[in-house]
Amino acid sequence: MTNRLINITRRCLFVVAAVSTLAASAHAQDMKIRSIIHYTVKPDRTGDFEGALKEYNGVLRKAGWQKNATWWLSLSGKREYILVRYHEKYAEFDTSQDPALKEVRPELTRISARMMNCVESMERVIDEVQPELSLPRSKEIPPMISLLRVRVRPERVNDYIAAIKSDFMPAMKKSDIKAFVTARVRYGASRMEFRSSLGLKDWADLDSPSDVVKAMGAEAYQRYLAKINPMLTSVELNLARFSTELSYIAAQK
């Protein structure tokens, strides 16, 4: 597994442990709870699904809803639509209590049912962003992201976090990378799982040496890999593309 992880991290531009960088402001730095929903849509219903989603966003816009929702299309692995939302507190998950949606709730319920008729399967994971293992949230949404899911040995979680803080993040902060978020799963998957997203401009970024490796130095990077590889039990790497037309970004007041 060690060689596999080394190859993955070189291609991925980072080695910590997936998903999204959201349009942000100073206020967004406090939005540390992240909801990620993976939708597998029936192959013959993608047009219906996207059409319903656009209609749903139109209703939210009409209601003046102030919460952002970014949608991402998988570029590797299973064909998925990925919905990402950030929250300040768990109470925000109960949208039935949101007064801004009171008048349009029947419309949203109807459209949601239409969307779900197109869905083959779905999975929701709720994780919590780790500020010390992330860069400040960027105001710009990257066109692509590299997503890494890493599962850590239970007895090595504290060692893993410490290694990221001491070895990896100083180099990340020195690099030219603008979008990098790490979160730890709270609900929906193993608590030993860390998910990271790294902003990319395009596919060509994968052909270039990692900026963070340059900042760390080749020898230090190899020492870091040798330190963390024994701590990991599994890794999954994927890519996703941001969808402007499917996402809902609240109008600024």
One Martini backbone bead per residue (centre of mass of N, CA, C, O) as a GRO file, in nm:
protein
  253
    1MET     BB    1   0.053   0.065  -0.015
    2THR     BB    2   0.279   0.274  -0.016
    3ASN     BB    3   0.325   0.314  -0.322
    4ARG     BB    4   0.036   0.399  -0.385
    5LEU     BB    5   0.034   0.654  -0.208
    6ILE     BB    6   0.266   0.802  -0.345
    7ASN     BB    7   0.138   0.822  -0.625
    8ILE     BB    8  -0.117   0.972  -0.541
    9THR     BB    9   0.012   1.225  -0.411
   10ARG     BB   10   0.159   1.327  -0.662
   11ARG     BB   11  -0.103   1.360  -0.840
   12CYS     BB   12  -0.282   1.526  -0.617
   13LEU     BB   13  -0.091   1.749  -0.445
   14PHE     BB   14  -0.166   1.568  -0.191
   15VAL     BB   15  -0.177   1.379   0.153
   16VAL     BB   16  -0.437   1.447   0.282
   17ALA     BB   17  -0.756   1.402   0.440
   18ALA     BB   18  -1.436   1.474   0.033
   19VAL     BB   19  -1.591   1.820  -0.067
   20SER     BB   20  -1.533   2.150  -0.097
   21THR     BB   21  -1.538   2.476  -0.236
   22LEU     BB   22  -1.683   2.769  -0.116
   23ALA     BB   23  -1.828   3.042  -0.118
   24ALA     BB   24  -1.681   3.319   0.064
   25SER     BB   25  -1.641   3.462   0.389
   26ALA     BB   26  -1.584   3.556   0.697
   27HIS     BB   27  -1.837   3.402   0.795
   28ALA     BB   28  -1.760   3.118   0.665
   29GLN     BB   29  -1.543   3.032   0.878
   30ASP     BB   30  -1.788   2.920   1.078
   31MET     BB   31  -1.860   2.693   0.856
   32LYS     BB   32  -1.789   2.359   0.972
   33ILE     BB   33  -2.037   2.220   0.854
   34ARG     BB   34  -2.069   1.932   0.632
   35SER     BB   35  -2.266   1.849   0.347
   36ILE     BB   36  -2.276   1.529   0.164
   37ILE     BB   37  -2.431   1.441  -0.151
   38HIS     BB   38  -2.475   1.138  -0.330
   39TYR     BB   39  -2.584   1.100  -0.668
   40THR     BB   40  -2.745   0.842  -0.847
   41VAL     BB   41  -2.846   0.852  -1.175
   42LYS     BB   42  -3.041   0.766  -1.407
   43PRO     BB   43  -2.934   0.754  -1.727
   44ASP     BB   44  -3.240   0.845  -1.848
   45ARG     BB   45  -3.264   1.107  -1.609
   46THR     BB   46  -3.069   1.357  -1.621
   47GLY     BB   47  -3.246   1.577  -1.750
   48ASP     BB   48  -3.467   1.577  -1.534
   49PHE     BB   49  -3.289   1.636  -1.292
   50GLU     BB   50  -3.172   1.910  -1.391
   51GLY     BB   51  -3.442   2.049  -1.437
   52ALA     BB   52  -3.543   2.031  -1.143
   53LEU     BB   53  -3.305   2.178  -1.013
   54LYS     BB   54  -3.346   2.450  -1.156
   55GLU     BB   55  -3.627   2.493  -1.043
   56TYR     BB   56  -3.549   2.490  -0.745
   57ASN     BB   57  -3.358   2.736  -0.761
   58GLY     BB   58  -3.579   2.934  -0.851
   59VAL     BB   59  -3.737   2.921  -0.585
   60LEU     BB   60  -3.511   3.014  -0.398
   61ARG     BB   61  -3.474   3.288  -0.538
   62LYS     BB   62  -3.762   3.391  -0.488
   63ALA     BB   63  -3.718   3.362  -0.164
   64GLY     BB   64  -3.420   3.456  -0.082
   65TRP     BB   65  -3.215   3.252  -0.020
   66GLN     BB   66  -2.897   3.239   0.197
   67LYS     BB   67  -2.801   2.950   0.094
   68ASN     BB   68  -2.556   2.755  -0.020
   69ALA     BB   69  -2.515   2.539  -0.329
   70THR     BB   70  -2.303   2.293  -0.447
   71TRP     BB   71  -2.225   2.143  -0.764
   72TRP     BB   72  -2.094   1.818  -0.866
   73LEU     BB   73  -1.909   1.638  -1.117
   74SER     BB   74  -1.796   1.349  -1.188
   75LEU     BB   75  -1.462   1.224  -1.331
   76SER     BB   76  -1.467   0.971  -1.140
   77GLY     BB   77  -1.586   0.689  -1.111
   78LYS     BB   78  -1.882   0.738  -1.039
   79ARG     BB   79  -2.168   0.869  -1.157
   80GLU     BB   80  -2.211   1.193  -1.006
   81TYR     BB   81  -2.394   1.395  -0.786
   82ILE     BB   82  -2.274   1.675  -0.583
   83LEU     BB   83  -2.374   1.796  -0.267
   84VAL     BB   84  -2.285   2.114  -0.104
   85ARG     BB   85  -2.294   2.213   0.245
   86TYR     BB   86  -2.284   2.476   0.483
   87HIS     BB   87  -2.261   2.508   0.853
   88GLU     BB   88  -2.289   2.629   1.179
   89LYS     BB   89  -2.541   2.441   1.257
   90TYR     BB   90  -2.762   2.175   1.301
   91ALA     BB   91  -3.035   2.333   1.287
   92GLU     BB   92  -3.014   2.393   0.969
   93PHE     BB   93  -3.128   2.110   0.868
   94ASP     BB   94  -3.415   2.232   0.946
   95THR     BB   95  -3.604   2.362   0.692
   96SER     BB   96  -3.896   2.367   0.822
   97GLN     BB   97  -3.792   2.633   1.008
   98ASP     BB   98  -3.767   2.817   0.759
   99PRO     BB   99  -3.918   3.117   0.687
  100ALA     BB  100  -3.819   3.161   0.384
  101LEU     BB  101  -3.983   2.871   0.296
  102LYS     BB  102  -4.287   2.868   0.362
  103GLU     BB  103  -4.427   2.954   0.081
  104VAL     BB  104  -4.244   2.726  -0.100
  105ARG     BB  105  -4.264   2.431   0.009
  106PRO     BB  106  -4.460   2.288  -0.187
  107GLU     BB  107  -4.278   2.323  -0.435
  108LEU     BB  108  -4.026   2.176  -0.322
  109THR     BB  109  -4.163   1.903  -0.274
  110ARG     BB  110  -4.241   1.846  -0.566
  111ILE     BB  111  -3.954   1.864  -0.690
  112SER     BB  112  -3.816   1.652  -0.511
  113ALA     BB  113  -3.983   1.414  -0.614
  114ARG     BB  114  -3.886   1.438  -0.906
  115MET     BB  115  -3.587   1.392  -0.847
  116MET     BB  116  -3.612   1.110  -0.696
  117ASN     BB  117  -3.720   0.957  -0.954
  118CYS     BB  118  -3.409   0.977  -1.079
  119VAL     BB  119  -3.295   0.807  -0.844
  120GLU     BB  120  -3.097   0.532  -0.749
  121SER     BB  121  -2.891   0.673  -0.535
  122MET     BB  122  -2.783   0.761  -0.191
  123GLU     BB  123  -2.538   0.967   0.002
  124ARG     BB  124  -2.470   1.076   0.343
  125VAL     BB  125  -2.228   1.314   0.472
  126ILE     BB  126  -2.104   1.433   0.789
  127ASP     BB  127  -1.876   1.694   0.849
  128GLU     BB  128  -1.575   1.850   0.999
  129VAL     BB  129  -1.392   2.111   0.986
  130GLN     BB  130  -1.029   2.157   0.995
  131PRO     BB  131  -0.861   2.443   1.034
  132GLU     BB  132  -0.559   2.328   1.088
  133LEU     BB  133  -0.610   2.147   0.797
  134SER     BB  134  -0.658   2.432   0.654
  135LEU     BB  135  -0.751   2.673   0.450
  136PRO     BB  136  -0.877   2.946   0.386
  137ARG     BB  137  -1.153   3.028   0.245
  138SER     BB  138  -1.241   3.078  -0.068
  139LYS     BB  139  -1.411   3.300  -0.293
  140GLU     BB  140  -1.332   3.090  -0.505
  141ILE     BB  141  -1.441   2.859  -0.734
  142PRO     BB  142  -1.324   2.586  -0.853
  143PRO     BB  143  -1.346   2.399  -1.141
  144MET     BB  144  -1.179   2.189  -0.969
  145ILE     BB  145  -1.143   1.874  -0.780
  146SER     BB  146  -0.962   1.699  -0.538
  147LEU     BB  147  -1.045   1.382  -0.386
  148LEU     BB  148  -0.983   1.264  -0.044
  149ARG     BB  149  -0.995   0.940   0.115
  150VAL     BB  150  -0.904   0.867   0.457
  151ARG     BB  151  -0.805   0.593   0.660
  152VAL     BB  152  -0.738   0.557   1.003
  153ARG     BB  153  -0.590   0.433   1.253
  154PRO     BB  154  -0.718   0.454   1.561
  155GLU     BB  155  -0.425   0.473   1.716
  156ARG     BB  156  -0.327   0.721   1.486
  157VAL     BB  157  -0.486   0.990   1.476
  158ASN     BB  158  -0.308   1.188   1.643
  159ASP     BB  159  -0.055   1.149   1.469
  160TYR     BB  160  -0.174   1.244   1.204
  161ILE     BB  161  -0.253   1.530   1.284
  162ALA     BB  162   0.031   1.616   1.378
  163ALA     BB  163   0.173   1.578   1.101
  164ILE     BB  164   0.015   1.786   0.946
  165LYS     BB  165   0.081   2.031   1.121
  166SER     BB  166   0.407   2.006   1.119
  167ASP     BB  167   0.462   1.924   0.796
  168PHE     BB  168   0.231   2.016   0.587
  169MET     BB  169   0.101   2.304   0.640
  170PRO     BB  170   0.348   2.489   0.610
  171ALA     BB  171   0.377   2.422   0.305
  172MET     BB  172   0.094   2.498   0.212
  173LYS     BB  173   0.120   2.806   0.298
  174LYS     BB  174   0.370   2.854   0.092
  175SER     BB  175   0.205   2.804  -0.133
  176ASP     BB  176  -0.020   2.859  -0.423
  177ILE     BB  177  -0.248   2.743  -0.283
  178LYS     BB  178  -0.607   2.825  -0.227
  179ALA     BB  179  -0.764   2.532  -0.211
  180PHE     BB  180  -0.811   2.378   0.121
  181VAL     BB  181  -0.990   2.095   0.267
  182THR     BB  182  -1.044   1.950   0.596
  183ALA     BB  183  -1.228   1.662   0.715
  184ARG     BB  184  -1.426   1.499   0.967
  185VAL     BB  185  -1.617   1.250   1.032
  186ARG     BB  186  -1.944   1.215   1.195
  187TYR     BB  187  -2.158   1.115   0.970
  188GLY     BB  188  -2.197   0.811   0.755
  189ALA     BB  189  -1.909   0.723   0.865
  190SER     BB  190  -1.609   0.691   0.962
  191ARG     BB  191  -1.424   0.852   1.217
  192MET     BB  192  -1.145   0.769   1.061
  193GLU     BB  193  -1.230   0.979   0.842
  194PHE     BB  194  -1.077   1.176   0.585
  195ARG     BB  195  -1.156   1.482   0.400
  196SER     BB  196  -1.038   1.621   0.088
  197SER     BB  197  -0.991   1.939  -0.089
  198LEU     BB  198  -0.857   2.044  -0.413
  199GLY     BB  199  -0.784   2.296  -0.612
  200LEU     BB  200  -0.841   2.326  -0.970
  201LYS     BB  201  -0.816   2.432  -1.298
  202ASP     BB  202  -0.714   2.158  -1.441
  203TRP     BB  203  -0.576   1.879  -1.573
  204ALA     BB  204  -0.282   1.999  -1.595
  205ASP     BB  205  -0.216   1.995  -1.287
  206LEU     BB  206  -0.138   1.680  -1.292
  207ASP     BB  207   0.147   1.732  -1.458
  208SER     BB  208   0.252   1.883  -1.216
  209PRO     BB  209   0.424   1.968  -0.971
  210SER     BB  210   0.386   2.015  -0.653
  211ASP     BB  211   0.374   2.293  -0.457
  212VAL     BB  212   0.407   2.155  -0.178
  213VAL     BB  213   0.664   1.999  -0.248
  214LYS     BB  214   0.836   2.243  -0.310
  215ALA     BB  215   0.804   2.374  -0.025
  216MET     BB  216   0.919   2.121   0.134
  217GLY     BB  217   1.078   1.921  -0.021
  218ALA     BB  218   1.177   1.616  -0.123
  219GLU     BB  219   1.293   1.494   0.139
  220ALA     BB  220   1.068   1.581   0.335
  221TYR     BB  221   0.843   1.441   0.182
  222GLN     BB  222   0.946   1.150   0.221
  223ARG     BB  223   0.937   1.157   0.528
  224TYR     BB  224   0.635   1.208   0.549
  225LEU     BB  225   0.541   0.952   0.408
  226ALA     BB  226   0.683   0.753   0.606
  227LYS     BB  227   0.504   0.846   0.846
  228ILE     BB  228   0.192   0.812   0.734
  229ASN     BB  229   0.146   0.539   0.585
  230PRO     BB  230   0.117   0.347   0.849
  231MET     BB  231  -0.164   0.498   0.938
  232LEU     BB  232  -0.303   0.370   0.687
  233THR     BB  233  -0.581   0.170   0.533
  234SER     BB  234  -0.710   0.384   0.323
  235VAL     BB  235  -0.780   0.498  -0.027
  236GLU     BB  236  -0.950   0.772  -0.212
  237LEU     BB  237  -0.956   0.895  -0.553
  238ASN     BB  238  -1.097   1.201  -0.696
  239LEU     BB  239  -1.294   1.384  -0.941
  240ALA     BB  240  -1.435   1.723  -0.990
  241ARG     BB  241  -1.691   1.938  -1.130
  242PHE     BB  242  -1.810   2.243  -1.151
  243SER     BB  243  -2.158   2.365  -1.145
  244THR     BB  244  -2.304   2.653  -1.230
  245GLU     BB  245  -2.603   2.573  -1.333
  246LEU     BB  246  -2.670   2.397  -1.054
  247SER     BB  247  -2.603   2.610  -0.864
  248TYR     BB  248  -2.648   2.790  -0.542
  249ILE     BB  249  -2.609   3.145  -0.518
  250ALA     BB  250  -2.652   3.385  -0.318
  251ALA     BB  251  -2.760   3.687  -0.302
  252GLN     BB  252  -2.635   3.988  -0.232
  253LYS     BB  253  -2.723   4.232   0.030
   0.00000   0.00000   0.00000
